[in-house]
């Protein structure tokens, strides 16, 4: 199975569970917030979810209480945009919500990046949406990389390329893969 076929299969699996995604998201978010690496992080970058991704709004709210928080701003590449409790958001490129006023920090020191994914395997390989934004952003990143996923997004073995970046941890509604 190639990457595009995997994306199509996962999309179909997620669509079948549309009524359960909120409950599954809550379970994954709870598991993430119980991790020592999350709790010890002083700064995090958290993706803004699309409707078929694990919701991150509880994690965002929790993080804003005690951490420096960034969300991805996407142009040609990902640039961290710092947010706070007063940040307002607007829908931008690729239907992703981003801060209405950008506070970009290209040199942000981020302890933990929480990334979305389309599919994953037990080897902590991640398949994204195919544009390579996260692989390029994470290639030189030295902190922890955690993927948030629904358990139905697991594949036995993903097709990978040399430029694909492995994750350190994958958190799903059912388990944590270290």
WOQUI-V401550 format. One record per backbone hydrogen bond with DSSP energy under -0.5 kcal/mol. NH is the residue of the N-H (numbers start at 1). CO is the residue of the C=O. Records with the same first field share a line. If there is no record, write none. Layout:
BEGIN
NH: CO  CO
END
This chain:
BEGIN
6: 2
7: 3
8: 4
9: 5
10: 6
11: 7
12: 8
13: 9
14: 10
15: 11
16: 12
17: 13  14
18: 15
20: 17
21: 17  18
24: 20
25: 21
26: 22
27: 23
28: 24
29: 25
30: 26
31: 27
32: 28
33: 29
34: 30  31
35: 31  32
39: 35
40: 36
41: 37
44: 68
45: 112
46: 70
47: 114
49: 47
53: 50
60: 56
61: 57
62: 58
63: 59
64: 60
65: 61  62
66: 63
67: 63
68: 42
69: 83
70: 44
71: 81
73: 79
74: 72
75: 73  77
79: 73
81: 71
82: 80  103
83: 69
87: 84
90: 98
92: 96
95: 92
96: 93
98: 90
100: 88
102: 100
105: 80
108: 105
110: 108
111: 43
112: 43
113: 144
114: 45
115: 113  146
118: 127
119: 127
120: 153
121: 125
124: 121
127: 119
128: 126
136: 132
137: 133
138: 134
139: 135
141: 138
144: 111
146: 113  144
147: 169
148: 115
149: 171
153: 150
154: 151
155: 120
164: 161
166: 164
167: 124
168: 145
169: 145
170: 177
171: 147
172: 175
177: 170
178: 176
END
